[in-house]
Amino acid sequence: MIRSIIPDDVIKRVRSLINGVRDIVITCHLSPDGDAVGSTLGLCHVLRRLGKNANVVTADMVPRSLHFVPGVRDITVMSINESLARRLVSEAQLIFCLDFNTMSRIDKLGECIEGSRAPRVLIDHHLDPDNQFDVMISYPEASSTAELVFRVLMQLRMLNMVDKVAAQCLYLGLMTDTGNFTFGCENPELYEIQAVLMRRRIDKQWLYNMAMNTFSADCLRLRGYALNEKMVLDMDHGVSLITLSLDELRQFNYRKGDTEGLVNVPLAIPGIYWSVFLRQEEDRVRVSCRSIGNFTVNDICARYFNGGGHANAAGGDYYGTLDGAVEQFHRILKELDENNNDN
């Protein structure tokens, strides 16, 4: 049985907010992943079936690897059509903020939303959310934001509005944020949610192949290069480091999403329990960390890389050069050694 974990007063407030408005905006974090895309589009589809004028607005483009998701082409991208994005936010009577815990995670779109008078409803599973939201549904122990959207809809008694399209979107979020149900799946209720979505006659094999097993030739060559030429193993610390510069990315015609999941691969090596991936962008270095066991990476990303996340999956940004980010990584190793010696 799937429990109701969200307090009744919170659900009552969300129901009242939805019932009292027509124009709704739903947004998610920069560089949307499967959970961000699946949860926003799944919720959007349900709200539209309820007769609401619901729109998904993102700060930047959805990676091409997720362009197969139903409704992606209807997303308004602020970096492409800023005037429309601003208009939708300004006209919104209610804003759902999904899969992020602070406005800094949505770049200029955050400033736009902060200027809106519309109530903000947070649905998220990251640690330490800001207090910038009117309603907060924050459960770090949840597998994904898609799981929380499902639970919200269940407690709102709106599961009858979750058709095949919405189910595909929510299943995508569950699947991608758990590595196809291999981690973050300790709660057996997750599989009951999976079963409910599958009863909508979704094609889970197709979803898996499209989201997690489909790559362009350039993408595969880039991954091969990263693993063969750029992966550095430090067995003494049980850590792997992969770095990719802008020039290297351009060499392989990099497009957003081409390195999705790359950071997980080194964890398959016995003795490696921490994997770090540094990808250079024009104005920063994107940092991705994954770990296994009791070694947590969210505190590292929060302390050193202006980020955060889950215990075993986190990320952030380094505002400087790629060499500077590598130096920061080595400083972290030194501090960890010093802390271990003190203990």
Contacts in CASP RR format, 6 or more apart in sequence:
PFRMAT RR
TARGET T0000
AUTHOR 0000-0000-0000
METHOD contacts of the structure
MODEL  1
MIRSIIPDDVIKRVRSLINGVRDIVITCHLSPDGDAVGSTLGLCHVLRRL
GKNANVVTADMVPRSLHFVPGVRDITVMSINESLARRLVSEAQLIFCLDF
NTMSRIDKLGECIEGSRAPRVLIDHHLDPDNQFDVMISYPEASSTAELVF
RVLMQLRMLNMVDKVAAQCLYLGLMTDTGNFTFGCENPELYEIQAVLMRR
RIDKQWLYNMAMNTFSADCLRLRGYALNEKMVLDMDHGVSLITLSLDELR
QFNYRKGDTEGLVNVPLAIPGIYWSVFLRQEEDRVRVSCRSIGNFTVNDI
CARYFNGGGHANAAGGDYYGTLDGAVEQFHRILKELDENNNDN
1 189 0 8 1.000
1 192 0 8 1.000
2 151 0 8 1.000
2 154 0 8 1.000
2 189 0 8 1.000
2 192 0 8 1.000
2 193 0 8 1.000
2 196 0 8 1.000
3 189 0 8 1.000
4 151 0 8 1.000
4 154 0 8 1.000
4 155 0 8 1.000
5 139 0 8 1.000
5 151 0 8 1.000
6 137 0 8 1.000
6 151 0 8 1.000
6 152 0 8 1.000
6 155 0 8 1.000
10 135 0 8 1.000
10 137 0 8 1.000
11 152 0 8 1.000
11 155 0 8 1.000
11 156 0 8 1.000
13 135 0 8 1.000
14 121 0 8 1.000
14 135 0 8 1.000
14 137 0 8 1.000
14 152 0 8 1.000
14 156 0 8 1.000
15 156 0 8 1.000
17 94 0 8 1.000
17 119 0 8 1.000
17 121 0 8 1.000
17 135 0 8 1.000
18 24 0 8 1.000
18 47 0 8 1.000
18 50 0 8 1.000
18 52 0 8 1.000
18 94 0 8 1.000
18 156 0 8 1.000
20 93 0 8 1.000
21 52 0 8 1.000
21 93 0 8 1.000
21 94 0 8 1.000
22 52 0 8 1.000
22 53 0 8 1.000
22 93 0 8 1.000
23 52 0 8 1.000
23 53 0 8 1.000
23 88 0 8 1.000
23 91 0 8 1.000
23 92 0 8 1.000
23 93 0 8 1.000
23 94 0 8 1.000
24 47 0 8 1.000
24 52 0 8 1.000
24 53 0 8 1.000
24 54 0 8 1.000
24 55 0 8 1.000
24 92 0 8 1.000
24 93 0 8 1.000
24 94 0 8 1.000
24 95 0 8 1.000
24 96 0 8 1.000
25 54 0 8 1.000
25 55 0 8 1.000
25 56 0 8 1.000
25 57 0 8 1.000
25 88 0 8 1.000
25 89 0 8 1.000
25 92 0 8 1.000
25 94 0 8 1.000
25 95 0 8 1.000
25 96 0 8 1.000
25 118 0 8 1.000
26 40 0 8 1.000
26 43 0 8 1.000
26 44 0 8 1.000
26 47 0 8 1.000
26 54 0 8 1.000
26 55 0 8 1.000
26 56 0 8 1.000
26 57 0 8 1.000
26 95 0 8 1.000
26 96 0 8 1.000
26 98 0 8 1.000
27 40 0 8 1.000
27 56 0 8 1.000
27 57 0 8 1.000
27 58 0 8 1.000
27 59 0 8 1.000
27 95 0 8 1.000
27 96 0 8 1.000
27 97 0 8 1.000
27 98 0 8 1.000
27 106 0 8 1.000
27 109 0 8 1.000
27 113 0 8 1.000
28 36 0 8 1.000
28 37 0 8 1.000
28 39 0 8 1.000
28 40 0 8 1.000
28 56 0 8 1.000
28 58 0 8 1.000
28 97 0 8 1.000
28 98 0 8 1.000
28 99 0 8 1.000
28 100 0 8 1.000
28 106 0 8 1.000
28 145 0 8 1.000
29 36 0 8 1.000
29 59 0 8 1.000
29 99 0 8 1.000
29 100 0 8 1.000
29 105 0 8 1.000
29 106 0 8 1.000
30 59 0 8 1.000
30 60 0 8 1.000
30 105 0 8 1.000
30 106 0 8 1.000
30 107 0 8 1.000
31 60 0 8 1.000
31 63 0 8 1.000
31 256 0 8 1.000
31 286 0 8 1.000
32 40 0 8 1.000
32 58 0 8 1.000
32 60 0 8 1.000
32 62 0 8 1.000
32 63 0 8 1.000
32 66 0 8 1.000
33 63 0 8 1.000
33 66 0 8 1.000
33 176 0 8 1.000
33 177 0 8 1.000
33 260 0 8 1.000
34 66 0 8 1.000
34 69 0 8 1.000
34 172 0 8 1.000
34 173 0 8 1.000
34 176 0 8 1.000
34 177 0 8 1.000
34 211 0 8 1.000
35 99 0 8 1.000
35 144 0 8 1.000
35 145 0 8 1.000
35 146 0 8 1.000
35 172 0 8 1.000
35 173 0 8 1.000
35 174 0 8 1.000
35 176 0 8 1.000
35 177 0 8 1.000
36 98 0 8 1.000
36 99 0 8 1.000
36 100 0 8 1.000
36 145 0 8 1.000
37 62 0 8 1.000
37 66 0 8 1.000
37 69 0 8 1.000
37 72 0 8 1.000
37 169 0 8 1.000
37 172 0 8 1.000
37 173 0 8 1.000
38 69 0 8 1.000
38 146 0 8 1.000
38 169 0 8 1.000
38 170 0 8 1.000
38 172 0 8 1.000
38 173 0 8 1.000
39 98 0 8 1.000
39 99 0 8 1.000
39 123 0 8 1.000
39 144 0 8 1.000
39 145 0 8 1.000
39 146 0 8 1.000
39 148 0 8 1.000
39 149 0 8 1.000
39 169 0 8 1.000
39 170 0 8 1.000
39 173 0 8 1.000
40 56 0 8 1.000
40 58 0 8 1.000
40 96 0 8 1.000
40 98 0 8 1.000
40 99 0 8 1.000
41 56 0 8 1.000
41 69 0 8 1.000
41 70 0 8 1.000
41 71 0 8 1.000
41 72 0 8 1.000
41 75 0 8 1.000
41 169 0 8 1.000
42 146 0 8 1.000
42 149 0 8 1.000
42 165 0 8 1.000
42 166 0 8 1.000
42 169 0 8 1.000
42 170 0 8 1.000
43 54 0 8 1.000
43 96 0 8 1.000
43 98 0 8 1.000
43 123 0 8 1.000
43 149 0 8 1.000
43 153 0 8 1.000
44 54 0 8 1.000
44 55 0 8 1.000
44 56 0 8 1.000
44 71 0 8 1.000
45 70 0 8 1.000
45 71 0 8 1.000
45 163 0 8 1.000
45 165 0 8 1.000
45 166 0 8 1.000
45 169 0 8 1.000
46 153 0 8 1.000
46 158 0 8 1.000
46 161 0 8 1.000
46 162 0 8 1.000
46 166 0 8 1.000
47 54 0 8 1.000
48 54 0 8 1.000
49 161 0 8 1.000
49 163 0 8 1.000
49 166 0 8 1.000
50 158 0 8 1.000
50 161 0 8 1.000
55 74 0 8 1.000
55 76 0 8 1.000
55 88 0 8 1.000
56 74 0 8 1.000
56 75 0 8 1.000
56 76 0 8 1.000
57 75 0 8 1.000
57 76 0 8 1.000
57 77 0 8 1.000
57 78 0 8 1.000
57 85 0 8 1.000
57 88 0 8 1.000
57 89 0 8 1.000
57 109 0 8 1.000
58 75 0 8 1.000
58 76 0 8 1.000
58 77 0 8 1.000
58 78 0 8 1.000
58 109 0 8 1.000
59 77 0 8 1.000
59 78 0 8 1.000
59 79 0 8 1.000
59 106 0 8 1.000
59 107 0 8 1.000
59 108 0 8 1.000
59 109 0 8 1.000
59 110 0 8 1.000
60 77 0 8 1.000
60 78 0 8 1.000
60 79 0 8 1.000
60 107 0 8 1.000
60 256 0 8 1.000
61 77 0 8 1.000
61 79 0 8 1.000
61 80 0 8 1.000
61 256 0 8 1.000
62 69 0 8 1.000
62 72 0 8 1.000
62 75 0 8 1.000
62 77 0 8 1.000
63 255 0 8 1.000
63 256 0 8 1.000
63 257 0 8 1.000
63 258 0 8 1.000
63 260 0 8 1.000
64 255 0 8 1.000
64 256 0 8 1.000
64 257 0 8 1.000
65 211 0 8 1.000
65 214 0 8 1.000
65 215 0 8 1.000
65 257 0 8 1.000
65 258 0 8 1.000
65 260 0 8 1.000
66 72 0 8 1.000
66 211 0 8 1.000
67 73 0 8 1.000
68 210 0 8 1.000
68 211 0 8 1.000
69 168 0 8 1.000
69 169 0 8 1.000
69 172 0 8 1.000
70 165 0 8 1.000
70 168 0 8 1.000
70 169 0 8 1.000
76 84 0 8 1.000
76 85 0 8 1.000
76 88 0 8 1.000
77 85 0 8 1.000
78 85 0 8 1.000
78 86 0 8 1.000
78 107 0 8 1.000
78 108 0 8 1.000
78 109 0 8 1.000
78 112 0 8 1.000
82 108 0 8 1.000
85 109 0 8 1.000
85 112 0 8 1.000
86 112 0 8 1.000
89 95 0 8 1.000
89 109 0 8 1.000
89 112 0 8 1.000
89 113 0 8 1.000
89 116 0 8 1.000
89 118 0 8 1.000
90 112 0 8 1.000
90 116 0 8 1.000
92 116 0 8 1.000
92 118 0 8 1.000
93 118 0 8 1.000
94 118 0 8 1.000
94 119 0 8 1.000
94 121 0 8 1.000
95 113 0 8 1.000
95 116 0 8 1.000
95 118 0 8 1.000
95 119 0 8 1.000
95 120 0 8 1.000
95 121 0 8 1.000
96 120 0 8 1.000
96 121 0 8 1.000
96 123 0 8 1.000
97 113 0 8 1.000
97 120 0 8 1.000
97 121 0 8 1.000
97 122 0 8 1.000
97 123 0 8 1.000
97 124 0 8 1.000
97 133 0 8 1.000
98 123 0 8 1.000
98 124 0 8 1.000
98 145 0 8 1.000
98 149 0 8 1.000
99 123 0 8 1.000
99 124 0 8 1.000
99 125 0 8 1.000
99 126 0 8 1.000
99 145 0 8 1.000
100 106 0 8 1.000
100 124 0 8 1.000
100 126 0 8 1.000
101 122 0 8 1.000
101 124 0 8 1.000
101 126 0 8 1.000
101 127 0 8 1.000
101 128 0 8 1.000
101 129 0 8 1.000
101 130 0 8 1.000
101 138 0 8 1.000
102 129 0 8 1.000
102 130 0 8 1.000
102 132 0 8 1.000
103 110 0 8 1.000
103 111 0 8 1.000
103 113 0 8 1.000
103 114 0 8 1.000
103 130 0 8 1.000
103 132 0 8 1.000
104 110 0 8 1.000
106 113 0 8 1.000
113 120 0 8 1.000
114 132 0 8 1.000
119 134 0 8 1.000
119 135 0 8 1.000
120 132 0 8 1.000
120 133 0 8 1.000
120 134 0 8 1.000
120 135 0 8 1.000
121 133 0 8 1.000
121 134 0 8 1.000
121 135 0 8 1.000
121 137 0 8 1.000
122 129 0 8 1.000
122 133 0 8 1.000
122 135 0 8 1.000
122 136 0 8 1.000
122 137 0 8 1.000
122 138 0 8 1.000
123 137 0 8 1.000
123 145 0 8 1.000
123 148 0 8 1.000
123 149 0 8 1.000
123 152 0 8 1.000
124 137 0 8 1.000
124 138 0 8 1.000
124 145 0 8 1.000
124 148 0 8 1.000
125 138 0 8 1.000
125 139 0 8 1.000
125 140 0 8 1.000
125 141 0 8 1.000
125 142 0 8 1.000
125 143 0 8 1.000
125 144 0 8 1.000
125 145 0 8 1.000
125 147 0 8 1.000
125 148 0 8 1.000
125 310 0 8 1.000
126 138 0 8 1.000
126 140 0 8 1.000
126 308 0 8 1.000
126 309 0 8 1.000
126 310 0 8 1.000
127 140 0 8 1.000
127 298 0 8 1.000
127 308 0 8 1.000
127 309 0 8 1.000
127 310 0 8 1.000
128 302 0 8 1.000
129 136 0 8 1.000
129 138 0 8 1.000
137 148 0 8 1.000
137 152 0 8 1.000
139 148 0 8 1.000
140 310 0 8 1.000
141 187 0 8 1.000
142 148 0 8 1.000
142 151 0 8 1.000
143 174 0 8 1.000
143 177 0 8 1.000
143 178 0 8 1.000
143 184 0 8 1.000
143 185 0 8 1.000
143 187 0 8 1.000
143 190 0 8 1.000
144 173 0 8 1.000
144 174 0 8 1.000
144 176 0 8 1.000
144 177 0 8 1.000
144 178 0 8 1.000
145 173 0 8 1.000
145 177 0 8 1.000
146 169 0 8 1.000
146 170 0 8 1.000
146 171 0 8 1.000
146 172 0 8 1.000
146 173 0 8 1.000
146 174 0 8 1.000
146 177 0 8 1.000
147 174 0 8 1.000
147 190 0 8 1.000
147 193 0 8 1.000
149 170 0 8 1.000
150 162 0 8 1.000
150 170 0 8 1.000
150 193 0 8 1.000
150 196 0 8 1.000
150 197 0 8 1.000
151 193 0 8 1.000
153 159 0 8 1.000
153 161 0 8 1.000
153 162 0 8 1.000
159 196 0 8 1.000
162 170 0 8 1.000
162 197 0 8 1.000
162 200 0 8 1.000
163 200 0 8 1.000
164 200 0 8 1.000
164 201 0 8 1.000
164 202 0 8 1.000
166 200 0 8 1.000
167 197 0 8 1.000
167 198 0 8 1.000
167 200 0 8 1.000
167 202 0 8 1.000
168 200 0 8 1.000
168 202 0 8 1.000
168 203 0 8 1.000
168 207 0 8 1.000
170 197 0 8 1.000
171 194 0 8 1.000
171 197 0 8 1.000
171 198 0 8 1.000
171 202 0 8 1.000
171 204 0 8 1.000
171 207 0 8 1.000
172 207 0 8 1.000
172 211 0 8 1.000
174 181 0 8 1.000
174 190 0 8 1.000
174 193 0 8 1.000
174 194 0 8 1.000
174 197 0 8 1.000
175 181 0 8 1.000
175 204 0 8 1.000
175 207 0 8 1.000
175 208 0 8 1.000
175 211 0 8 1.000
175 212 0 8 1.000
176 211 0 8 1.000
176 212 0 8 1.000
178 184 0 8 1.000
178 185 0 8 1.000
178 190 0 8 1.000
179 212 0 8 1.000
179 264 0 8 1.000
180 208 0 8 1.000
180 212 0 8 1.000
181 190 0 8 1.000
181 191 0 8 1.000
181 194 0 8 1.000
183 312 0 8 1.000
183 313 0 8 1.000
185 191 0 8 1.000
198 204 0 8 1.000
215 223 0 8 1.000
215 258 0 8 1.000
216 255 0 8 1.000
216 258 0 8 1.000
218 252 0 8 1.000
218 253 0 8 1.000
218 254 0 8 1.000
218 255 0 8 1.000
218 258 0 8 1.000
219 252 0 8 1.000
219 255 0 8 1.000
219 257 0 8 1.000
219 258 0 8 1.000
221 252 0 8 1.000
222 244 0 8 1.000
222 249 0 8 1.000
222 252 0 8 1.000
222 254 0 8 1.000
222 258 0 8 1.000
222 259 0 8 1.000
223 258 0 8 1.000
223 259 0 8 1.000
223 262 0 8 1.000
223 265 0 8 1.000
225 248 0 8 1.000
225 252 0 8 1.000
226 242 0 8 1.000
226 244 0 8 1.000
226 259 0 8 1.000
226 262 0 8 1.000
227 242 0 8 1.000
227 262 0 8 1.000
227 265 0 8 1.000
230 242 0 8 1.000
230 243 0 8 1.000
230 244 0 8 1.000
230 248 0 8 1.000
231 240 0 8 1.000
231 241 0 8 1.000
231 242 0 8 1.000
231 266 0 8 1.000
232 240 0 8 1.000
232 241 0 8 1.000
232 242 0 8 1.000
233 239 0 8 1.000
233 240 0 8 1.000
233 266 0 8 1.000
233 269 0 8 1.000
233 272 0 8 1.000
234 240 0 8 1.000
234 241 0 8 1.000
234 333 0 8 1.000
235 271 0 8 1.000
235 272 0 8 1.000
237 274 0 8 1.000
237 333 0 8 1.000
237 336 0 8 1.000
238 271 0 8 1.000
238 272 0 8 1.000
238 273 0 8 1.000
238 274 0 8 1.000
239 272 0 8 1.000
239 273 0 8 1.000
239 274 0 8 1.000
239 275 0 8 1.000
239 276 0 8 1.000
239 333 0 8 1.000
240 266 0 8 1.000
240 267 0 8 1.000
240 269 0 8 1.000
240 272 0 8 1.000
240 274 0 8 1.000
240 275 0 8 1.000
240 276 0 8 1.000
241 276 0 8 1.000
241 277 0 8 1.000
241 278 0 8 1.000
241 326 0 8 1.000
241 329 0 8 1.000
242 262 0 8 1.000
242 263 0 8 1.000
242 266 0 8 1.000
242 275 0 8 1.000
242 276 0 8 1.000
242 277 0 8 1.000
242 278 0 8 1.000
243 277 0 8 1.000
243 278 0 8 1.000
243 279 0 8 1.000
243 280 0 8 1.000
243 322 0 8 1.000
243 325 0 8 1.000
243 326 0 8 1.000
244 259 0 8 1.000
244 277 0 8 1.000
244 278 0 8 1.000
244 279 0 8 1.000
244 280 0 8 1.000
245 280 0 8 1.000
245 322 0 8 1.000
246 280 0 8 1.000
246 281 0 8 1.000
246 282 0 8 1.000
249 279 0 8 1.000
249 280 0 8 1.000
252 258 0 8 1.000
259 277 0 8 1.000
259 279 0 8 1.000
262 277 0 8 1.000
263 275 0 8 1.000
263 276 0 8 1.000
263 277 0 8 1.000
263 288 0 8 1.000
263 289 0 8 1.000
263 290 0 8 1.000
264 275 0 8 1.000
264 290 0 8 1.000
265 275 0 8 1.000
266 272 0 8 1.000
266 275 0 8 1.000
267 273 0 8 1.000
267 275 0 8 1.000
267 290 0 8 1.000
267 291 0 8 1.000
267 292 0 8 1.000
273 291 0 8 1.000
273 292 0 8 1.000
273 293 0 8 1.000
273 295 0 8 1.000
274 289 0 8 1.000
274 290 0 8 1.000
274 291 0 8 1.000
274 295 0 8 1.000
274 297 0 8 1.000
275 289 0 8 1.000
275 290 0 8 1.000
275 291 0 8 1.000
276 287 0 8 1.000
276 288 0 8 1.000
276 289 0 8 1.000
276 329 0 8 1.000
277 287 0 8 1.000
277 288 0 8 1.000
277 289 0 8 1.000
278 285 0 8 1.000
278 286 0 8 1.000
278 287 0 8 1.000
278 318 0 8 1.000
278 322 0 8 1.000
278 325 0 8 1.000
278 326 0 8 1.000
278 329 0 8 1.000
279 285 0 8 1.000
279 286 0 8 1.000
279 288 0 8 1.000
280 286 0 8 1.000
280 322 0 8 1.000
283 319 0 8 1.000
284 317 0 8 1.000
284 318 0 8 1.000
284 319 0 8 1.000
284 320 0 8 1.000
285 317 0 8 1.000
285 318 0 8 1.000
285 319 0 8 1.000
285 320 0 8 1.000
285 321 0 8 1.000
285 322 0 8 1.000
285 324 0 8 1.000
285 325 0 8 1.000
286 315 0 8 1.000
286 316 0 8 1.000
286 317 0 8 1.000
287 301 0 8 1.000
287 305 0 8 1.000
287 307 0 8 1.000
287 315 0 8 1.000
287 316 0 8 1.000
287 317 0 8 1.000
287 318 0 8 1.000
287 325 0 8 1.000
288 315 0 8 1.000
288 316 0 8 1.000
289 297 0 8 1.000
289 300 0 8 1.000
289 301 0 8 1.000
289 313 0 8 1.000
289 314 0 8 1.000
289 315 0 8 1.000
290 297 0 8 1.000
290 312 0 8 1.000
290 313 0 8 1.000
291 297 0 8 1.000
291 311 0 8 1.000
291 312 0 8 1.000
291 313 0 8 1.000
292 312 0 8 1.000
293 312 0 8 1.000
295 312 0 8 1.000
296 311 0 8 1.000
296 312 0 8 1.000
297 311 0 8 1.000
297 312 0 8 1.000
297 313 0 8 1.000
297 314 0 8 1.000
297 315 0 8 1.000
298 308 0 8 1.000
298 309 0 8 1.000
298 310 0 8 1.000
298 311 0 8 1.000
298 314 0 8 1.000
299 308 0 8 1.000
300 314 0 8 1.000
300 332 0 8 1.000
301 307 0 8 1.000
301 308 0 8 1.000
301 309 0 8 1.000
301 314 0 8 1.000
301 315 0 8 1.000
301 316 0 8 1.000
302 308 0 8 1.000
302 309 0 8 1.000
302 314 0 8 1.000
304 328 0 8 1.000
304 331 0 8 1.000
304 332 0 8 1.000
305 315 0 8 1.000
305 316 0 8 1.000
305 317 0 8 1.000
305 318 0 8 1.000
305 328 0 8 1.000
306 316 0 8 1.000
306 317 0 8 1.000
306 318 0 8 1.000
306 319 0 8 1.000
307 314 0 8 1.000
307 315 0 8 1.000
307 316 0 8 1.000
307 317 0 8 1.000
308 314 0 8 1.000
308 315 0 8 1.000
308 316 0 8 1.000
309 315 0 8 1.000
318 324 0 8 1.000
318 325 0 8 1.000
318 328 0 8 1.000
END
